[in-house]
Every structure is written in structure tokens, then in C-alpha cells.
Amino acid sequence: MQAKPSTAKYWVLFFVWLVILIVMLYDINGFTRKFFWLALPGAFTYFVKAMNLIDENTPA
């Protein structure tokens, strides 16, 4: 049986991106709100990696 790799690093990165998303969404001046969509790929990528839904050994 294979040992599952630790996903703690990916959870930390996901929560960092989540905080960035929340700050960008609730920006008072509205300047960063238009760049909100640029932070979505980072958040979703690290969420999927933290859930082990992407196999890192599979070639693209």
C-alpha cells in the first residue's frame, strides 16, 4: 500500500489564496475588485491539490 503524501502545504496555500480573495472582494475603494478573477485559479488549484484530486505523477 502506498503512503499518501502530506497535503498540509497545499492547505496553507489554499487558505492564503482564500484570504487574498476575500480581501479583494471586500475592497472598499473597488480597485482590486476587478482583479478578483485573477486570484481564483490559485485558490482552486491548491484546493484541488489539497483534496488529492490531482495525481502529481500523471503526465499532463
C-alpha positions in Angstrom: 0.0 0.0 0.0 1.3 3.5 -0.9 1.6 6.1 1.8 -0.3 9.3 1.0 1.8 12.4 0.8 1.2 15.2 3.2 -1.1 17.9 1.9 -0.5 20.4 4.7 1.5 22.7 2.4 -1.4 22.8 -0.1 -4.0 23.6 2.6 -1.9 26.5 3.8 -1.5 27.9 0.3 -5.3 27.4 -0.3 -6.1 29.5 2.8 -3.6 32.2 1.8 -5.3 32.5 -1.5 -8.7 32.4 0.2 -7.7 35.4 2.3 -6.5 37.2 -0.8 -9.8 36.5 -2.5 -11.8 37.8 0.5 -9.7 41.0 0.8 -10.1 41.6 -2.9 -13.8 41.0 -2.9 -14.5 43.4 0.1 -12.2 46.2 -1.1 -13.7 49.4 0.0 -12.5 51.5 -2.9 -13.3 48.8 -5.5 -9.8 49.0 -7.1 -8.9 45.3 -6.6 -12.4 44.0 -7.1 -11.9 44.0 -10.9 -8.8 41.8 -10.4 -10.7 39.3 -8.2 -10.9 36.8 -11.1 -7.1 36.6 -11.3 -6.9 35.1 -7.9 -9.4 32.4 -8.5 -7.1 29.9 -10.3 -4.6 29.9 -7.4 -7.3 29.2 -4.8 -9.0 26.5 -6.8 -5.8 24.8 -7.9 -4.5 24.5 -4.3 -7.9 23.4 -3.1 -7.9 20.5 -5.6 -4.3 19.6 -4.7 -5.1 19.6 -1.0 -8.0 17.3 -1.6 -5.7 14.9 -3.6 -7.9 15.1 -6.7 -4.8 15.7 -8.9 -2.3 12.9 -9.2 1.1 14.6 -9.4 2.7 11.5 -11.1 0.3 11.5 -14.1 1.8 13.3 -17.2 -0.3 16.2 -18.5 
